[in-house]
Amino acid sequence: MEFDIRSVEGLRCRLDAHPVYQSVRTIGDLRIFMSHHVYSVWDFMSVVKCLQQRIAPASFPWVPRGKPETRYFINQLVLEEESDLGLPDESGNPTHSSHFELYCHAMREIGADPEPVMEFARIASTRGIGHALQMEGVPEPSRRFVSSTFSFLESGLPHVVAAALAVGSGQGACHPGHVPLHPEAYRRG
């Protein structure tokens, strides 16, 4: 049974027309939005790496696994997400950077603080996602989103993880495709 992307076209259109895009009107709104959305950027890489671990694991001695086209797809995605062309260095030389690092850099440029999500990522990698999700300062919509994604990852079912990637990676205005449902979630009271 093949998945037909057209079956979710209505949902994709609703997502592309989401009111959050009109709710970000000032630099302050953008700072708040980015301080939430950055968790989704990090989350997306976790989905990609989970699939890579299943499809094209780094182990030795190496043995080819699965279909070469599938390995190529996931490794290309990792290459682009984890080590894309970055901002030039001080001398104008090309650099490489993950999309997460680029997003954190953009946050700094507009005066948003990426340190909370960087600490979140450090805690997730050293103590586990459960500890990271309990940290103070994680925006509640981001906490729910990451928790949901990690339930897919922890299912151990590659097709569930692949579906999360396919539906969440969006081709519209919201790449990597993750926006909490209510624009008011980005407003501070």
VOVO-995051 format. One record per residue (C-alpha): x negated, y, z negated. Coordinates in steps of 0.25 Angstrom, whole numbers, plus 2048, in hexadecimal, padded with zeros to 3 digits. Layout:
VOVO-995051
XYZ
...
***
This chain:
VOVO-995051
800800800
7FA80D804
7FD81A7FD
803825806
7FF833802
80B838808
8138327FC
80D83D7F3
80E8497FD
81984F7F6
81284F7E9
8058547F0
80D8607F6
8138637E8
8058637E2
80086C7ED
80B8767EA
80A8757DB
80C8827D4
7FF8827CD
7F98887DA
8018947D8
7FF8957C9
7F08987CA
7F08A67CD
7E58AD7C5
7D78A97C2
7DC8A57B4
7E689C7B9
7DB8967C2
7D28947B6
7DD88D7AE
7E18847BA
7D28807BD
7D087D7AE
7DB8727AF
7D986E7BE
7CA86B7BB
7CE85E7B4
7D58597C0
7C885C7C8
7C18547BE
7CC8497BE
7CB8487CD
7BD8447CC
7C08397C2
7CA8337CB
7C08337D7
7B582D7CE
7BF8227C9
7C281E7D7
7B381E7DB
7B08157CF
7BA80B7D4
7B880C7E3
7A980F7E4
7A280D7D6
7948117D4
78E8047CF
7817FC7D2
77E7F27D8
7887F97E2
7927F07EA
79B7F67F4
7AA7F67EF
7B77F87F6
7B97FF803
7AD808808
7B881380D
7BD8137FE
7AF8157F8
7AC81F802
7B98277FF
7B78277F0
7A882A7F1
7AB8367FB
7B583B7F1
7AB83A7E5
7A08417EE
7A984D7F1
7AF84E7E3
7A384B7DB
7988527E3
79E85B7ED
7978687F2
7958717E7
7928807E6
7858847EB
77A8867E0
7738937DD
76A8927EA
77688F7F3
7738807F4
77E8767F5
78286E7E8
78C8637E5
7968637DA
7A385B7D6
7B08617D8
7B28627C9
7A58697C8
7A98737D3
7B68757CC
7AF8787BF
7A68827C6
7B38897CC
7B98897BE
7AD8917B9
7AD89A7C4
7BB89F7C1
7B989F7B2
7BF8927AE
7B88897A4
7B587B7AA
7AE87679D
7BA870797
7BC8667A3
7AD8647A3
7AE85F795
7BA857798
7B28507A3
7A784D799
7B084878E
7B783F799
7AA83979E
7A4837790
7B0834787
7BB830790
7C6837797
7CF83578A
7C683E782
7C584878D
7D484978E
7D584C77F
7CC858780
7D186577C
7D286F787
7D6865792
7E286C798
7EE863796
7F28627A5
7E485E7A8
7E485479C
7F184D7A2
7EC84D7B0
7DE8477AD
7E583D7A3
7EE8397AE
7E38377B8
7DA82F7AF
7E68257AC
7E58227BB
7D68217BB
7D78187AE
7E280F7B5
7D78077BC
7DF8077C9
7D780D7D4
7E480F7DD
7E98187D1
7DD8207D1
7DC8217E0
7EB8267E0
7E78317D5
7DC8357DE
7E48357EB
7F083D7E5
7E88467DC
7DD84A7E6
7E78537EE
7E58587FC
7EC8657F8
7E88727F1
7E686A7E4
7DA8617E6
7D685A7DE
7E58597DD
7E785A7CE
7F08657C8
7F88647BB
8078657BE
80B8737B8
8048807BC
8078857AE
7FE87B7A8
7F38847AD
7F88907A6
7F3894798
7FE89978E
***
